[in-house]
């Protein structure tokens, strides 16, 4: 599986997560040209309405809840940061769900 690895017993599907992130409509025009570490804030992709659209998309697509205190550049400023953040949230949600 390209872009996947087993980390701590869980599958780390970075490429799959990144691909799903880039399906968000805010990335329609430039998503495939963005480098993983390019600042989304500096590229002016994440204005207030774009950020709201991204949060709604992430919550619906990945079935996660995003707290206001989590909407910071550390989590949202690049595709790489978003990918890590989403993977961490998905793992947390999976641990919290009853089996």
C-alpha positions, 0 to 999 in steps of 0.5 A: 500500500503506497503511502501507508504504514503500520504505526502503533498497530494502526494503518497510517494512510497519509496519501489517502487522507491527503487525497480526501482533504484535497477533494474539499471544494476550497482546493478545486482550483489549486489543490493539486499544485499545493505543496504539502508544506505551503502555507494555506494562510499565505496562499489566501486559501483560508479566509473566514468563509474558506475556513468554515467550509473546510471545517464543515467538510472535515467534520462530515467527511472524516466524522470528527468534531473540531473544537474552536480551540483546535482551529489554529495554524499549528493544525490548519496552515498546510496540507501536511499539518491538516493531514496529521491533524485529521489522522490524529482526530480520526484515531481519537474518535476511533478510540472513543467509539464503543466497540 
